[in-house]
Amino acid sequence: MDEFAVLADINKETDQHQNNYQRYNNINFSLKEIQKITKFKVQKKT
């Protein structure tokens, strides 16, 4: 395996981590939004 192959591999790994991080942030954001909405609905009923 030459240097370029190693670098390409590292880049692929980094992209994967960034994608996972992005996905995690999106899920986190969605959960917060859902919590806001459900809180609002609960408050409205009372």
N, C-alpha and C positions, 0 to 999 in steps of 0.2 A: 504494500500500500504506500503510495507516494504522498508527499506533503499535501498536494491539492485534494486528493481523495479524503485525507484526514480532515482538512478544512471544510470540505463539502459536507462531510458527515457531521461535524460540529455545528455547522450552520443549520442543517436539517434538524438537529436536536434542539437548537435554540428556537427555531421557528415553532417547533412542537410545544415547547414550554410556553412561549408567548401565546400560542393559540389556547392552551389550557388555561392560562392566566386570564385571558380575555373571556373565555367561556365562564370561568369562575365568577368574574366580575359581573357578567350579564346575569347569571343565575342569582347572585347576591342582590343585584339591583331589582330584579323581578320580585324576589322575596320581599324586599322592603316595600315595593309598590303594592304588592298583594296585602301586606300587613296594614298599610295605610288605608287601603280600600275597605278591608274587613273591619278595621277600627271605626271607620266612618259609618259603615252600615250598622254596626253594633250601637254606636252613639245615637244614630237616627231613630232606632227602634225604641229606646228608652225615653 
